[in-house]
Amino acid sequence: MQNNYHNTLIEQKTNLKNMVAKSPFGNFFGISQKTFDLVWSNLNAKDGNSAIYVSMEIGADLDVFNPVKNYLLQNEITDSSDPELNSFIYKTLHGPPKIPNYGGGLGILAGDTLKSFSACKIPVAAISLLYRKGYFSQLVDSKVGQISWSMEWSPEKTPCLYLLKNPDQPNKPLTVEIPFFDGKKNKTVQAYAQIWMKLEVNEKLDFFVPEFLLDFSLPESPEWVRNASNHLYDSSSEQMKALQRRMLGAGVMPLMDILGLTAATIHLNEQHGVVSVLNLISDHLLHKFGVSYQEKVKDSDILEAAEKVSQRVVYTIHTPVKAGHDRFDKSLYAGLSHTVCKKILGLLAGDKDNPTLYNFTEFAMQVNRAVNSVSRLHRDVTKKQFPQYADKITAITNGVHHLTWISEAKAEVFDSFPELKGWRQDPSVFTKAESFLKNKKFRTYLEQAWRHDTELLIQYVNDMLVLHRHQIEETWIDPPNFLSHLHEEDIPLSPSVFTIGFARRFSTYKRADLIFEDVKTLTSIITDLDYPVNFLFAGKAHPADEPGKSLIKIILDIQEEVYELSKGLAKLVFIPNYDMSIAKLMVSGVHAWLNSPKRPLEASGTSGMKAAMNGIPNISILDGWWMEGYHEGKTGWKFGIDTPVDTAPLSEDPAALLYEQDSASFYKIFPQVLKSFYEPKLKSNYIDKCINNIFLNIPIFNTHRMIAEYCRNYGLTLQSPVEKKIRQFQKLYKSEN
Ligand SMILES: *Cc1c(COP(=O)(O)O)cnc(C)c1O
């Protein structure tokens, strides 16, 4: 006994020592020296056998996935006698878990993608920006609607996030010099960024993907650059928007240089970082024509350089919505770029409709070796939008990182069935879950876990409603929810009540208010059947998106009517400040997940995949991923007009939003949905739907399968066990079919 105990202590100590990697850039916690050296040497290898993933936002909050913390908790490690280790442990266990560098689906996708690269040991590094004030915090007042609140956060205190040190002056941060053309002064000025590295460590702590976040908030940087480093998607002016895109794109080459990153492939996650391609082209010209290239180059030289550079670029387009495609006035850009850049843009970034604009989607479309959309339907739409590139546009359907989004309770269920052995490393294992349709034990366990998740969610909502009620006295915020004003005993929601969730960015095309188009019809369905329903809504609108904000207000304003007309059977609640942890609570705790975009504007959508991972059926317009995840009623419901994409308008014009038709279609299926949940003889069919999601949708709509498809575009040479696994995912599903 004594001996054993002693051995464990020693083992823990050695394990702990094995959790620190030292490097000239600093010491990092959570991985061994061997792992660090492996990753670093991959990224620095002469052969360039790695990829750089460039994204304006990365969503990877630590409260939904943090293997390093899990390891400490599992091993009951709470401190160490070594002061350095002790402080690492303290930070990991107690540091703030949010990294507010995301605004919505694009960022979450980036985070999930990088986690899967890490899990599958693919040599990738990411580049993004660090926003000192993140996106924004959302307060909601029933009379005002959304109030955006600036938030300060502390990267210094955040676990897994490190400020890189200067190897030559170890008590100073490493800074990278990034030139910006200042049109006002007609010369190039230097901006400076320090570099934060988030380690996206995998479940086994034996690989990581570094995310390099450029932080321009240094006093040495010009004030206009510093100001642009505060908020993600600051849209206070066009100038600001353009500058933020430049900060990302122009940072790519200098950052790669200073860290010795050799990746032959640059992956643009959306065109935001396309200025990096501009730099690659001018760099190519510089090498070919020498320092005075600016005067020497002809159009044909530029096109030739672009052709060469395109061999390095992979591009993912994420939306058919026009606002998602950066276009900037040429006159504005004249103040941001020197002559050759203007020439390059003039040749490669023309806007078809408006000769006074540069169109960055057009630019990214032209200069790449592979371009993909994010679902099959979106591919067809993108081809229609960009017919001149139709031949090269392919589909790689999005996924989500299963270990991030499957709730703890469901994970425990999956762990306890040998049929699913290895599911954490390999989500394709779930193809075997079909047999659970007939497995009583699994069905019972799943139901229990689900009940547990629903209770967690409903508890959160009930606590929140009461909290808001009490806060009236302390703050000037009027509680967002009508329910907070009711008698104390009328407030609480019940976890036995059918609960529908809807959470996403509030923007026009997502039509958050669609099912409330005709409240009388909606509530009469509920009162006729006498079945209670909870509707839980959440989501932020971009602070400058007035129509988006008014959608939130509509949800708040309609609550009382929904409650009264349904005689208290229907409770509609808005949960403020949507983030990853609220998302996880919702997608695992509800009974059905609602998605009501205007087809075909939801290129993929990912929250529905998160629900499917938890076995939860979707009720969705046949748009984005649901075209692939809907299996004739087996995994959920479809509704809405499914006009062929070649005739469907892409406009967000109110008249083209089809509210009347699509809401009517929802009211048609809604009684079936309610009955299938409440009627005892149909209940087993409901559990069937959940299991169908588990075996039909988890194996496909995960980021492991998705990155396997990306690997094909990256053309990486992989080690044989990695290669084998990637091949296996590739075989499982071809988005392109
Ligand atoms: C998944 C997620 C999104 C994206 O959801 P969509 O269905 O693609 O709109 C946005 N925000 C958060 C916090 C998420 O977790």
The ligand as an SDF file (V2000), in Angstrom:
LIG
                    3D

 15 15  0  0  0  0  0  0  0  0999 V2000
  -22.7150   27.0050  -33.2780 C   0  0  0  0  0  0  0  0  0  0  0  0
  -22.7540   28.4240  -32.9010 C   0  0  0  0  0  0  0  0  0  0  0  0
  -23.1180   29.3960  -33.8380 C   0  0  0  0  0  0  0  0  0  0  0  0
  -23.5050   29.0380  -35.2540 C   0  0  0  0  0  0  0  0  0  0  0  0
  -24.8140   28.5350  -35.3350 O   0  0  0  0  0  0  0  0  0  0  0  0
  -25.5920   28.4850  -36.7290 P   0  0  0  0  0  0  0  0  0  0  0  0
  -26.5950   27.4280  -36.5980 O   0  0  0  0  0  0  0  0  0  0  0  0
  -24.5760   28.1500  -37.7810 O   0  0  0  0  0  0  0  0  0  0  0  0
  -26.1820   29.8070  -36.9500 O   0  0  0  0  0  0  0  0  0  0  0  0
  -23.1290   30.7200  -33.4490 C   0  0  0  0  0  0  0  0  0  0  0  0
  -22.7990   31.0810  -32.1910 N   0  0  0  0  0  0  0  0  0  0  0  0
  -22.4560   30.1780  -31.2510 C   0  0  0  0  0  0  0  0  0  0  0  0
  -22.0970   30.6460  -29.8800 C   0  0  0  0  0  0  0  0  0  0  0  0
  -22.4240   28.8150  -31.5720 C   0  0  0  0  0  0  0  0  0  0  0  0
  -22.0610   27.9260  -30.6420 O   0  0  0  0  0  0  0  0  0  0  0  0
  1  2  1  0
  2  3  1  0
  2 14  2  0
  3  4  1  0
  3 10  2  0
  4  5  1  0
  5  6  1  0
  6  7  2  0
  6  8  1  0
  6  9  1  0
 10 11  1  0
 11 12  2  0
 12 13  1  0
 12 14  1  0
 14 15  1  0
M  END
$$$$
